[in-house]
Amino acid sequence: MPLLLLPNLLGEGRDHTPFFPPTVDQAMTEIDGLIAESEGGGRSYLKRFKTKKKPHEIPIALLNKHTSFKDLEFLLEPVQKGETWGIVTDAGLPCLADPGSALILRAKQMNIPITAFVGPSSIFLALMQSGLSGQHFTFHGYISKGQEQREKELFHWEKNSRALQETQIFIEAPYRNVHTLKSCLEVLHEKTLLCVAWDLTLPSQEIKTLPLFLWRRQELPSIEKKPAIFLFYAP
C-alpha cells in the first residue's frame, strides 16, 4: 500500500475543505495509521476526517527533529506489511521546511509507493502574492538565531539575489520575527524589495512588499508571535 504525503492547514480551527482537494478526504477513509510531527497535532488532524476507525484508535508514530536514522525503517514497517499510512506535519506540506525527506528517501529505496497531495504551503503562497520573481528563488529554511550570524547571512543572500536575479526566502521562529525584521532593515540595501507575509490563509492575513527605504519610514507591523515568512529581491 502507498505512503501518503498529506497537507495540513496553516492555522487551526477551520474547515479544511476550501484548502484540500477532495481526494484527501477520500484517502483518509482508508488510513491505518499516521506519522505526525506531534501526538497532539496528529490527533487533531485525524478528527477532521471520516476514518474507518475512530480517531483515537488509529496509531500515531512521531517523525520530528528528534527522530534518528535508525528509526526510519521501523516507521515504514506497517506500510511494508500492506497497511496504508500517511505523513502529516503540524502546518503546511510535509518535507518542506519540515522533517520527512529522509523517510521518503528510505521509502523509495525500499520500493514503497508514495502518493502526494497538494495543499497550502506558506513558501509558495507568499511567493505567489509577493510580487517578487518566481522564475528563480532559493528557500533557506530558518535564518540563524544570533544577530551577527543572521546579518552575515542576509548580506550574503542579498549578494546572491543581485548576482543571480533570484528571490531569497526564509522563515523565523515567531517570537524572533521582530528581531529578524529589524536585521533586514539594518543590512539590506535601500532599493531591495522586502516582503513579509504573516497569518497566511487566516482572516488576519497580511502580505506587505516595499523597498527598504519605505520600510524604514514606516511603523513596523505587529508580527510578534505570528507565523511569518520573509522574502526579498535585490534589483
C-alpha positions in Angstrom: 0.0 0.0 0.0 1.2 3.6 -0.6 2.7 6.1 1.9 0.5 9.2 1.7 2.0 12.7 1.9 -0.9 14.7 3.4 -1.4 18.5 3.5 -2.3 20.4 6.7 -3.7 23.8 7.3 -1.5 26.8 8.2 -3.8 27.7 11.1 -6.2 26.0 13.5 -9.9 25.6 14.0 -11.3 26.0 10.5 -12.9 23.8 7.8 -10.2 22.2 5.7 -12.3 21.6 2.6 -11.6 25.0 1.0 -7.9 24.2 1.1 -7.6 20.5 0.4 -8.6 18.6 -2.7 -11.5 16.1 -2.2 -9.0 13.2 -2.8 -7.6 13.9 0.7 -10.9 13.1 2.4 -11.3 10.0 0.3 -7.8 8.8 1.1 -8.3 9.3 4.8 -11.2 6.8 4.8 -8.6 4.1 4.1 -5.8 5.1 6.5 -4.5 2.6 9.0 -2.0 4.9 10.8 -0.5 8.4 10.8 3.1 9.6 11.0 3.0 13.0 12.6 5.3 15.7 13.9 3.5 15.7 17.3 0.9 13.5 19.0 -1.5 16.4 19.6 -1.2 17.6 16.0 -1.8 14.2 14.6 -4.9 13.6 16.8 -6.3 17.0 15.8 -5.7 16.2 12.1 -7.5 12.8 12.3 -10.6 14.4 13.9 -11.1 16.4 10.7 -12.0 13.4 8.6 -14.2 10.4 8.4 -11.9 7.4 9.1 -12.5 3.7 9.1 -11.6 3.6 12.8 -12.3 6.2 15.5 -9.5 8.8 15.5 -8.3 7.7 19.0 -8.0 4.1 17.8 -5.7 5.0 14.9 -2.0 4.6 15.8 0.3 7.6 15.5 4.1 7.4 15.1 6.3 10.5 15.6 8.6 11.9 13.0 10.4 15.1 14.0 13.8 16.6 14.7 14.4 14.0 17.4 13.9 11.0 15.1 17.1 9.1 14.4 18.0 7.5 11.1 17.8 4.0 12.6 14.0 4.7 13.4 13.1 5.2 9.7 12.7 1.5 8.8 10.6 1.0 12.0 8.3 3.8 10.9 7.9 2.1 7.5 7.3 -1.4 8.7 3.4 -1.2 8.7 3.4 0.0 5.1 5.7 -2.8 4.1 3.2 -5.2 5.7 0.4 -3.8 3.5 -1.1 -1.0 5.6 -1.9 2.5 4.4 -0.2 5.2 6.4 0.0 8.9 6.0 2.6 11.6 6.9 1.4 15.0 8.1 3.2 18.0 9.6 1.8 20.4 12.1 1.3 23.0 9.4 1.6 23.1 5.6 3.1 20.3 3.5 5.4 17.5 4.7 9.1 17.6 3.8 9.0 21.3 3.0 10.8 23.2 5.9 9.9 20.1 7.9 11.3 16.7 8.7 10.4 13.9 6.4 12.7 13.8 3.4 15.0 11.1 4.9 11.9 8.9 5.4 10.7 9.4 1.9 14.2 8.6 0.5 14.3 5.4 2.6 10.8 4.5 1.4 11.9 4.9 -2.3 14.9 2.8 -1.6 12.5 0.1 -0.3 10.2 0.5 -3.3 7.3 1.7 -1.2 4.9 3.6 -3.4 4.3 7.2 -2.5 1.3 9.4 -3.1 1.5 13.2 -2.5 -1.5 15.5 -2.2 -1.5 19.3 -2.8 -2.4 21.8 -0.2 -1.4 25.1 1.4 2.3 26.0 1.6 3.5 29.2 3.2 6.5 29.3 0.9 4.5 29.2 -2.4 1.5 31.3 -1.2 3.9 34.0 0.0 5.9 34.0 -3.2 2.8 34.0 -5.5 1.4 37.0 -3.7 4.6 38.9 -3.0 5.1 40.4 -6.5 8.7 39.2 -6.4 10.3 37.0 -9.1 9.2 33.4 -9.1 11.4 32.5 -12.0 14.4 31.9 -9.8 14.3 31.6 -6.0 16.0 30.0 -3.1 14.4 28.9 0.2 16.9 28.9 3.1 14.8 27.5 5.8 15.3 29.1 9.2 17.7 32.0 9.4 20.4 31.9 12.2 19.3 32.9 15.7 22.3 35.1 16.6 22.3 38.6 15.4 25.8 38.7 14.0 25.4 35.4 12.0 21.9 36.4 10.9 23.2 39.7 9.5 26.0 37.9 7.7 23.5 35.6 6.1 21.3 38.5 5.0 24.3 40.2 3.4 25.4 37.1 1.6 21.9 36.2 0.4 21.4 39.8 -0.9 24.6 39.5 -3.0 23.3 36.2 -4.5 19.9 37.8 -5.2 21.5 40.7 -7.1 24.0 38.5 -9.0 21.5 35.7 -9.9 18.3 37.7 -10.1 16.9 35.4 -7.5 14.3 35.9 -4.8 15.5 34.8 -1.3 13.0 33.2 1.0 13.4 32.3 4.7 11.5 31.7 7.9 11.9 32.5 11.5 10.5 31.3 14.9 7.5 33.6 15.6 9.0 35.0 18.8 12.0 36.3 16.8 10.1 37.8 13.9 10.6 41.4 15.1 14.4 40.9 15.6 14.7 39.5 12.2 12.7 42.3 10.5 15.0 44.8 12.3 18.1 43.0 11.0 16.6 43.2 7.4 16.2 47.0 7.9 19.7 47.3 9.1 21.5 45.2 6.5 19.6 45.2 3.2 20.1 47.9 0.5 17.5 50.7 0.3 16.4 49.5 -3.1 16.0 45.9 -2.2 12.3 44.8 -2.2 11.4 43.1 1.0 8.1 41.2 1.5 6.8 40.0 4.9 3.8 37.7 4.9 2.1 36.6 8.1 -1.0 34.7 9.1 -1.3 33.2 5.6 -4.8 31.8 4.9 -6.2 33.2 8.1 -8.7 36.1 8.3 -5.8 38.2 9.7 -3.5 37.5 6.7 -1.3 40.3 5.5 1.4 40.4 2.8 3.4 43.6 2.6 6.1 44.3 -0.1 8.0 47.5 -0.1 11.6 48.7 -1.0 13.7 49.0 2.1 13.8 52.8 2.1 10.0 52.8 2.5 10.0 50.1 5.2 12.4 52.3 7.2 10.0 55.2 7.1 7.0 53.2 8.5 5.9 51.8 11.8 6.8 48.1 12.0 3.9 45.7 11.6 2.7 43.7 14.6 4.2 40.3 13.7 5.4 39.2 17.2 4.5 35.6 17.8 2.7 35.3 14.4 3.6 32.7 11.8 5.5 34.7 9.2 7.8 34.3 6.2 10.3 36.7 4.7 11.2 37.2 1.0 13.5 39.8 -0.7 14.8 40.6 -4.1 17.8 42.8 -4.9 17.4 44.5 -8.3 
